[in-house]
Amino acid sequence: MPSRWRSWLRPERPATPEPVADPTRRRRLAVELVVVFSVTLGLSGLRSLLSLLDSLLQPAPLSKQSVALNVPQARANLIDLAFQLAGAVQLLAWGALGAYLLWSGGLTPARIGLDRRRPARDAGAGAVLFAVVGVPGLGLYLVARALDLNLTVLPSTLSDTWWRLPVLVLSAAGNAWAEEVLVVGYLLTRLRQLAWAENRALLASAVLRGSYHLYQGFGGGAGNLAMGLLFGRYWQLANRLWPLIAAHTLLDTVAFVGYSLLHTHVGWLR
C-alpha cells in the first residue's frame, strides 16, 4: 500500500497533545465532554433521532414529508430578525465554548488550526473540500428522497425581506463555526488526550455529525457521516480547521441562498 494511502487510512498519532495520565484529570475531561455535548450538538443529535422516529410513524412516506431549516420565528419583521440573529449568536457561542475550554487547558486556537498564518492556502483547501462534498452530497439527497429514505428539505422558508440573504449567510457561517470547532477541533483533541486511537475518534466524530442531521432522514444522516469522515481525517492529517469552516460555510450558503432564490423556478427544489 502506498505510504500516502497508508497515512490516510491509519494516520500516526501526533506527539501533541500528549495523552492525559492522571486518572482524576481524565475523569474531568470525560465529564467535560458529556456536559458540553449535552447542551450543544449531542442534545441536537438526540432530538434529531426523535424527530426521525416521529416522521417514520407518520402515514406518509418520508419523501412526502418536509422539514425546514431556516424558519420564521415571529410575525413582526424586526422581532423575527432579532430571533434569527440570536440563533446565529448561539451557534457562534457554542464554537467559542469549545475553543475556550481547550485554551483554558493550555491549547491555544493555533494548536487546532485556527491561526491566520496561511489564509490563501486555507481558502483554497476549503474550496476543494466544498467541491468534493457539494455535488456528491446533492446527488445523495436526490437519490435518498427518490427512494423514500429522506424528507424533502426546505433550506429556508423565510419571507422575502431585506435582511433574508445576509441572515442566511450568517446562519451558514454560524453552523460551520459551531460544528467544525466542536465536532472536529474540540472533540478530536479531547479524545487524543483520552488516548483514543485516531480511527476510533474519527468514527465517533462522524457518527455524532450524522446523528444531529437525522431529522432530514437516512440520507441526511449518511451523507453527513461521510462528510464527517472526510473532514475529520483532513484535520487529523493537516491540523487546519479554517478550510473545514470555509467549506462548510460555502456548502450551507449555496444551499440556503440558492434555494431561496431558485426554488420557485426549479421544480426538483420544491
Buried (B, 14 or more C-beta within 10 A) or exposed (E): EEEEEEBBEEBEEEEEBEEBEEEEEBEEBEEBBEEBBEEBBBEBBBBBBEBBEEBEEEEEBBBEBEBEBBEBBEEEEEEBBEBBBEBBEEBBBBBBBBBEBBBEBEBEBEBBBBBEEBEEEBBEBBBEBBEBBBEEBBEBBEEBBEBBBBBBBBBBBBEEEEBBBEBBBBBBBBBBBBBBBBBBBBBBBBBBBBEBEBBEBBBBBBBBBBBBBBBBBBBBBBBBBBBBBBBBBBBBBBBBBBBBBBBBBBBBBBBBBBBBBEBEEEEEBE
